[in-house]
Amino acid sequence: MSNFNSADIAAFKDVWVFCEQREGKLMPTDFELISKGRDLANELGVNVCGLLLGGKGIESAAKELGGYGADKVYVCEDEKLAVYNTDAYAKVICDVIEELKPEAFLIGATNIGRDLAPRCAARLHTGLCADCTHLDIDVANYIQFLRESSTLDVDGQKWDMEDRNLKMTRPAFGGHLMATIICPRFRPCMATVRPGVMKKNAFDQAKADACVIEKPAFTLSDADIHTEVTEVVKAAKKLVDLIGADFIVSVGRGISKDVEGGIKLAEELAAELGGVVGGSRATIDSGWLSADHQVGQTGKTVHPKVYIALGISGAIQHKAGMQDSECIIAVNKNDTAPIFEIADYGICGDLFKVTPMLTEAIRAAKAAK
Amino acid sequence: MKIIVCVKQVPDTSGKVAVNPDGTLNRASMQTITNPDDMNAVEAALKMKDATGCKVIVVTMGPPPAAGMLRELMAMGADEGVLVSAREFGGSDTYATSQILAAAIDTIGVEKDDIVMCGRQAIDGDTAQVGPQIAEKLGLPQVTYAADIQKDGSTVTVKRMLEDGYMTIKAQTPCLLTCIKELNNPRYMSIGGIYATYNKPLETFDYEKLKDHRLIDATTIGLKGSPTNIFKSFTPPQKGAGMMLEGADKATCEQLAGILAKKHII
């Protein structure tokens, strides 16, 4: 190993973002993290740099990252990096980090990021915070965040306004508790960041053109790699993945007057959100949806970012499967339906009328962003 | 051949979660369970035991009452239990925890034909970090998010889930796998198993037992040795009863979409 010492904090500089690609295409989280990294780098007065690994030619994807705020992108090309492999990626990333010493390193908390980040943190002997939903350097910004998002008495506490540690905030215990984690003694300070949480900057072509591409030296041989990826299969039409879905639009007995029409409306709303369709037990028992769609005690327990219940009364057995969703939206004709007791937002109305309007309003709101 | 399964006793966050006024978790008032993903890892190991007769050892780090969980897992069919427990280990973050568990696993001994299994993540912290960090500390290849595991000689073939599909990955033993719930349905304890469990070996690895291991360094374990520290912990503002939106027309839907956009939910 080189002269790398994770405790020599003064030797580290710049904010880095691991830019994940699949099949040569950048992931949406890359742009979100570059955008957030830009803010943090500004607060620290340093550069934000992307780190992009891939097969031959991946360099051509790098400039786009500049459009979201990256000053520089480090590109590592090798056919052995075309498809994600823990050993190969960890080897190259740790070697480059040991050489170039970034002070913060952000990674999208995807299934791949959550495989890679802990492996690297353990090798580099540094701290890693998982699945962050909020990041701050500047203490004044952090205090403002606590004012809005916590019940803490921020004025009754002493603050070191010069503190330059990355403050990494994340939910714990199923979201019942929030914790802000720091890594004061080692660098790089590492965080995986939940996809979809950080806001992406508007793309700026001039910045993309100005983005510097650098190819750091690395070595990678077959002997470094101990697992073999024999196939990568993209999910085609398959069983609905309720567990992994961020958005679930579920239907209940309320669709009975036009089952096909109701399901179609739910599918359109789910498609707009990038989510999937679920159903209450009534819809499965009646044969309207297949069993893999069932949410509830006897079905699946889900905790998506948003759960939209259309025409579901909210029996206990259904609630048991979805009440831990981060945000619950209920549409029901009956204003005393129990589902409204746990809903964050309720609309009392006919799902056949409300759903298409909601789909349209969400489409418009997304387009306006 | 043997399989070492890492398990954790966790508060059951699916029920009522009690929070102290200072923002810490009131663990005493909560039920504890074996972490759900870890149960899938145990079941995967027991299936291999059913097929090959291999030995299954369950390992946990935690306070002394966690021994009760190990007895339950042995009543399901695990052969031995190891409780890693010492005051010096308390307050460890994932880095420090993985070092201690790696030292414990290395003390048990990982041989050519062995597999180490973990749950993907624990429901208290949801980090999914300890598995890969143990693998790194032991120098083992890792495959995470395992939804199917086939072993043929020294080759393990794993269906590794991605958000948008899956990979098929081949690894050679010894290796470390982290398991997800799609992998299997954990079995129940059997009556015979419950009788047998108290005759099975359950050893405690304390600080004395592990302190001379190369991975155990007083400056890198426990609260003081952990690279990360909790800066603040707090409860989110109380979730109100929710908000009934007036009307059920276009304006209502636009209002809701606006709220979702403002919160970066869409």
Chai-1 contact restraints between the chains, C-beta under 6 A:
chainA,res_idxA,chainB,res_idxB,connection_type,confidence,min_distance_angstrom,max_distance_angstrom,comment,restraint_id
A,T86,B,Q142,contact,1.0,0.0,6.0,A-B,restraint_1
A,N111,B,Y145,contact,1.0,0.0,6.0,A-B,restraint_2
A,N111,B,L162,contact,1.0,0.0,6.0,A-B,restraint_3
A,N111,B,E163,contact,1.0,0.0,6.0,A-B,restraint_4
A,R114,B,A128,contact,1.0,0.0,6.0,A-B,restraint_5
A,D115,B,T144,contact,1.0,0.0,6.0,A-B,restraint_6
A,P118,B,Q129,contact,1.0,0.0,6.0,A-B,restraint_7
A,P118,B,P132,contact,1.0,0.0,6.0,A-B,restraint_8
A,P118,B,Q133,contact,1.0,0.0,6.0,A-B,restraint_9
A,R119,B,P132,contact,1.0,0.0,6.0,A-B,restraint_10
A,R119,B,E136,contact,1.0,0.0,6.0,A-B,restraint_11
A,A122,B,Q133,contact,1.0,0.0,6.0,A-B,restraint_12
A,A122,B,E136,contact,1.0,0.0,6.0,A-B,restraint_13
A,A122,B,K137,contact,1.0,0.0,6.0,A-B,restraint_14
A,R123,B,E136,contact,1.0,0.0,6.0,A-B,restraint_15
A,T126,B,P227,contact,1.0,0.0,6.0,A-B,restraint_16
A,G127,B,P227,contact,1.0,0.0,6.0,A-B,restraint_17
A,G127,B,T228,contact,1.0,0.0,6.0,A-B,restraint_18
A,A130,B,T127,contact,1.0,0.0,6.0,A-B,restraint_19
A,A130,B,Q129,contact,1.0,0.0,6.0,A-B,restraint_20
A,S150,B,F234,contact,1.0,0.0,6.0,A-B,restraint_21
A,T151,B,T235,contact,1.0,0.0,6.0,A-B,restraint_22
A,T151,B,P237,contact,1.0,0.0,6.0,A-B,restraint_23
A,L152,B,F234,contact,1.0,0.0,6.0,A-B,restraint_24
A,K167,B,F231,contact,1.0,0.0,6.0,A-B,restraint_25
A,A172,B,G125,contact,1.0,0.0,6.0,A-B,restraint_26
A,F173,B,T13,contact,1.0,0.0,6.0,A-B,restraint_27
A,F173,B,V17,contact,1.0,0.0,6.0,A-B,restraint_28
A,F173,B,L25,contact,1.0,0.0,6.0,A-B,restraint_29
A,F173,B,D124,contact,1.0,0.0,6.0,A-B,restraint_30
A,G174,B,T13,contact,1.0,0.0,6.0,A-B,restraint_31
A,H176,B,V17,contact,1.0,0.0,6.0,A-B,restraint_32
A,M178,B,F234,contact,1.0,0.0,6.0,A-B,restraint_33
A,M178,B,P236,contact,1.0,0.0,6.0,A-B,restraint_34
A,A179,B,I230,contact,1.0,0.0,6.0,A-B,restraint_35
A,A179,B,S233,contact,1.0,0.0,6.0,A-B,restraint_36
A,T180,B,F231,contact,1.0,0.0,6.0,A-B,restraint_37
A,T180,B,K232,contact,1.0,0.0,6.0,A-B,restraint_38
A,I181,B,T228,contact,1.0,0.0,6.0,A-B,restraint_39
A,I182,B,N229,contact,1.0,0.0,6.0,A-B,restraint_40
A,I182,B,F231,contact,1.0,0.0,6.0,A-B,restraint_41
A,C183,B,P227,contact,1.0,0.0,6.0,A-B,restraint_42
A,C183,B,T228,contact,1.0,0.0,6.0,A-B,restraint_43
A,F186,B,P227,contact,1.0,0.0,6.0,A-B,restraint_44
A,K199,B,H264,contact,1.0,0.0,6.0,A-B,restraint_45
A,H226,B,P141,contact,1.0,0.0,6.0,A-B,restraint_46
A,T227,B,P141,contact,1.0,0.0,6.0,A-B,restraint_47
A,T227,B,I169,contact,1.0,0.0,6.0,A-B,restraint_48
A,T227,B,A171,contact,1.0,0.0,6.0,A-B,restraint_49
A,E228,B,K170,contact,1.0,0.0,6.0,A-B,restraint_50
A,V229,B,M167,contact,1.0,0.0,6.0,A-B,restraint_51
A,V229,B,I169,contact,1.0,0.0,6.0,A-B,restraint_52
A,T230,B,T168,contact,1.0,0.0,6.0,A-B,restraint_53
A,T230,B,K170,contact,1.0,0.0,6.0,A-B,restraint_54
A,E231,B,T168,contact,1.0,0.0,6.0,A-B,restraint_55
A,V232,B,M167,contact,1.0,0.0,6.0,A-B,restraint_56
A,V233,B,G165,contact,1.0,0.0,6.0,A-B,restraint_57
A,V233,B,Y166,contact,1.0,0.0,6.0,A-B,restraint_58
A,K234,B,G165,contact,1.0,0.0,6.0,A-B,restraint_59
A,A235,B,D164,contact,1.0,0.0,6.0,A-B,restraint_60
A,A235,B,G165,contact,1.0,0.0,6.0,A-B,restraint_61
A,V306,B,I265,contact,1.0,0.0,6.0,A-B,restraint_62
A,A343,B,G242,contact,1.0,0.0,6.0,A-B,restraint_63
A,D344,B,G242,contact,1.0,0.0,6.0,A-B,restraint_64
A,Y345,B,M243,contact,1.0,0.0,6.0,A-B,restraint_65
A,Y345,B,L256,contact,1.0,0.0,6.0,A-B,restraint_66
A,G346,B,M244,contact,1.0,0.0,6.0,A-B,restraint_67
A,I347,B,L245,contact,1.0,0.0,6.0,A-B,restraint_68
A,I347,B,A248,contact,1.0,0.0,6.0,A-B,restraint_69
A,I347,B,T252,contact,1.0,0.0,6.0,A-B,restraint_70
A,G349,B,A248,contact,1.0,0.0,6.0,A-B,restraint_71
A,V354,B,A248,contact,1.0,0.0,6.0,A-B,restraint_72
A,M357,B,K250,contact,1.0,0.0,6.0,A-B,restraint_73
A,M357,B,C253,contact,1.0,0.0,6.0,A-B,restraint_74
A,L358,B,C253,contact,1.0,0.0,6.0,A-B,restraint_75
A,A361,B,C253,contact,1.0,0.0,6.0,A-B,restraint_76
A,A361,B,E254,contact,1.0,0.0,6.0,A-B,restraint_77
A,A361,B,A257,contact,1.0,0.0,6.0,A-B,restraint_78
A,I362,B,A257,contact,1.0,0.0,6.0,A-B,restraint_79
A,I362,B,I266,contact,1.0,0.0,6.0,A-B,restraint_80
A,A365,B,A257,contact,1.0,0.0,6.0,A-B,restraint_81
A,A365,B,A261,contact,1.0,0.0,6.0,A-B,restraint_82
A,K366,B,I266,contact,1.0,0.0,6.0,A-B,restraint_83
